[in-house]
Structure formats: structure tokens, C-alpha cells
Amino acid sequence: MKTTRFVRLTMVGLLAGALIAIAAMAHAADTSPVPASAPAPLKAARAKIDSRDYAGAIPLLQVALKEKPSDADALNLMGFSLRKTGKQAEALDYYNRALAVQPKHLGANEYLGELYVEMGSSTRQRNGWRY
């Protein structure tokens, strides 16, 4: 009986540890650093995003995109910031632009999936979006 309880507690502990690790990886995806060579506005926008000031990041990302319109990282972060401020249709556009530049961009693919989940399958079907 004690052995069974020990096994259960061990399994619960392992499961809890795995869930914590998954949560940490998800958080790390949201807070991945921009490259050292990134322009100053993009670095400043990343800092705003890290502090959850998504609305404050948008003007900085606009400047970064004016300097380099095809920067997949900046396009992805713009989509992320727009999504977090409730502008889903605009976010979709920026995620798609990021993926047009870099189809295997992990952040853009992940966040596009999150956007689809937030919007619900009926919205995707109504607008004819493919996924």
C-alpha cells in the first residue's frame, strides 16, 4: 500500500515538473531575445513586449518596419502585439507577411496558430481562411 502511494506521488511530481517545464518553454518563446545586430527600435519594442506593454511596442515596431519592411522578426512581433491588443485581423496580416518572408519562422507559425484558436473555427470558416 505504501509502495502504491509512493508511486502515485512520484508520478504526480513528475507530471507537475513536466507541466512547469512546458510553461517555462512557452514563456521563453514569448520572450526570446532579438539578435544583437537588430535595430534599436526593434530592441526597444522587444523590451516593451517583455514588460507586456503591447500597445507601447506597436509604434516602435512601425519604425523598425519602416527601416526594414521585410524583417520577419519585426513583422511577427507586430502581429503578436496587435493580437495582444485585440486587433486580430491586423495581426493575421502581419503573421502572414512574416511567413511570406520566412515560411518556417517558428514564432509566426506558433502565434498564427494561437490566433486561430482565439478566433475560433467558425470565424476561420466564415472568412474562408485556410489552415
N, C-alpha and C positions, 0 to 999 in steps of 0.2 A: 504494500500500500504506500509506504514512504517512497519507494522507488518510482511508482507511477506519478506521485505528486511532484517529485524532483524532476522527472522527465517533462511533465506539463509546464512547470515553472521555467525550466530551461528553454523549452520551445517558445513560450511567451516572451522570454527575454530576447531570444534570437529574432523573433518576429518584430519586436519593438525596436531592436537595433537596426534591422533591415529597413524599417519604415523611417527611422531617423536618418539613415544614410541616403535613402531616396529623397527625402525632403531637403537634405543638405545639397544634393546634386541639383535638384530643381532650383533651389535658391542660387546656386553657383551659376546656373545657366542665365538667370536674370541679372547677375552682377558680374558677368565676365568682363575683364578689362579690355579697353580698346588698345590697339597697338601703340607702342611708344612713338611711332612715326605719325600718328594720327594728328590732324589739325586741331588747334586749340579749341575751336567751338565744339568739335565732336567730344573732346575730353571733358569739357565743361558740361555738355549735355549728359554724358555718362554719369558724372557726379550728381547731377540733378536727379537722374533716374534712380541712382543708387539710394538717394535720400527720399525717394518716392514723390518727388516734385515733377510729375509728368508734364503738367501744363507749363512749368518753367523750362523744361527741356525742349519744347517744340520750337520756340524762336531760335534757340541755339542750333538746333538741327536744320532749320531753314537756312541759316547762314552757312553751315557746313555743306549742305546740298547745293547751295548757290556756287560755292567754291569747287565742288566736285559732285556733279549731278548723278554720276553713275557709281557712287560709293555704296556697295551693298550693305555694309555695316550701318551707315547713316540712314539708308532707306529702311532697313529693318528696325532700327531704334525709333525712327519716326512712326512707323506702323505700330510699334509697341506703345509709344507714348500716346498716340491717337486712340488706340484701343483702350488704354487705361483711363482715358478721359471721356470715354463713351462714344467716340466718333468711329463707329465700326466700319461704315462704308469707306471712309477715307483711309482707315487702317488697312483694309483689304487692298486698296490701290497700291499703297506703299509696299506691302508684303509682296504683291505680285511684281512690282517693279524690281524689288531686291532679287526675287527669284529669276526674273528675266536676265539680270546681270550675272547672277551666280546661282544656278539651279540647285546646287547641293548645299546652299547656305543653311546650316543647321538651325540657327536662331529663327530665321524667316520661316522655315518649314515647320518648326515646332510652334511658333506663335500663330501661324496661319491656322494650324490645327486647333489651337486654343480658341481662336476667333470663331471658327466654325462651330465649335462646341457651344460657345457663348451665344451665338446667333440662333442655334437650333436648326435641325434638319429641315423643318418646314420653310424657313427663310431661304435656305440654300436652294430648295426645290422651286420655290416661288420665283426666285431670281434667275434660275437656270444655271447656277454655278456648278461646276464640276469639281469633284474632289477625289 
